[in-house]
C-alpha cells in the first residue's frame, strides 16, 4: 500500500482521538468523510491500523497493583511461556527484548494476592524480577508522523 501525507495526517488525528468522526478528520486534513473512511479501511486491511482501543484508568476501578516483570527464560521455554502468559488474567502486555532478560511483562491487578498467583505461574518457566510501577508520567504518547507536501489544519 502506498502511504502519502494524507494517510499520515489521518493517523495523527486518530492517535489523538480514535473516536473523532471521519467528517471531522476530513475537515482537519482537507478530505471528505467518505475519502477518510476509505483510507482508514485500506490502512486496516493493510495492517497499518491494528484496531481501536480505549485507554482505561484502572486505578479508578481499584486495580492498584501495577508492575513490570523482567523474565529470563531458557530458549526452549519461550513458546510455552508465551502460550500460558497470554491466557493469564491481569497481564496487559508482553514485550520481547534484548539483553539479559527475554521479556518485560506488564501486569495490572487488584491485589498483591492476585499478583503473587501470576508471579508463581511465570516463575515456573524461568527467573523473574518484579518492578513496582510508582507512576506513569507518559502514557500512550502519539508519534507525530511526517506530513510534508500540504499545509493541513491539524488540531
HUJOJO-V565916 format. One line per field, one symbol per residue. ss: DSSP state (A for helix, B for strand, O for the rest). psi: psi as a letter, one per 30 degrees, with the letter a starting at -180 (. if undefined). burial: # if it has 16 or more other C-alpha atoms within 10 Angstrom, else .. A space follows every 10 residues. Layout:
ss: ???
psi: ???
burial: ???
//
This chain:
ss: OOOOAAAAAA AAAAAAOOOO OAAAAAAAAO OOAAAAAAAA AAAAAOOOOO OOOOOOOAAA AOOOBBBBBB BBBOAAAAAA AAAAAOOOOO BBBBBBOOOO OOBBBBBBBO OAAAAAAAAA AAAOOBBBBB BBOOOOOOOO OOOOOOOOOO OOOOO
psi: kkkafeeeee eeeeeejffk leeeeeeefh lleeeeeeee eeeeefgejf lklkjkjfef ggifjklkkk kklkeffeee eeeeeffkkf kflkkkllae lelkkkkklf leeeeeeeee eefffakkkk jkjelifkkh kljjkkjdfl kkij.
burial: ....###### #####..... .##.###### #.#..##.## ..#....... .......... ....###### ###....... #...#....# #..#...... ########## ....#..##. .##.#..#.. .......... ......#... .....
//
